[in-house]
Amino acid sequence: MFEAKKSAKAILRMIKISPRKLNLITGLIRNLKVSDAIMQLKFSKKRAAVDVKKCLQSAIANAENNDGLDIDNLVVLKAIVGKGSVMKRLVPRARGKAFRIKKFFSNLYITVSEIK
């Protein structure tokens, strides 16, 4: 594990993807250098990679502008996926019935920190 000096974070809420699918992508970038993490996300074919990359770039910008950290020494310290709200919808079925389906949302928390 890395020894963290300072850290910056970014939060992306209400992403229209299930937490299970989003967690597959965040597992790829945990404990990676920021440049390597962006390359992983850039070449990933998963739809969630676009949202994770957006949140990661926001965390990098926060680290550079708000905390004055060096981008070359940044590492993805935490990438946590949380369960968001669930939207319930009805789908019409045969004989006048209706089935309920659930549409899941996620929250994404990314923390980047500068290493020694």
NORWO-V827528 format. One line per field, one symbol per residue. ss: DSSP state (A for helix, B for strand, O for the rest). psi: psi as a letter, one per 30 degrees, with the letter a starting at -180 (. if undefined). A space follows every 50 residues. Layout:
# NORWO-V827528
ss: ???
psi: ???
This chain:
# NORWO-V827528
ss: OOOBBBBBBBBBBBBOOOAAAAAAAAAAAOOOBAAAAAAAAAOOOOOAAA AAAAAAAAAAAAAAAOOOOOAAABBBBBBBBBBBBBBBBBBBOAAAOBBB BBBBBBBBBBBBBBBO
psi: lljkdllllkkjlhkilkeeeefeeffffkglleeeeeeeeegkfkefee eeeeeeeeeeeeeeeefhlkefgkkjekjkklkalkkklkkkalhglkkk lkjkllkkjkkklkl.
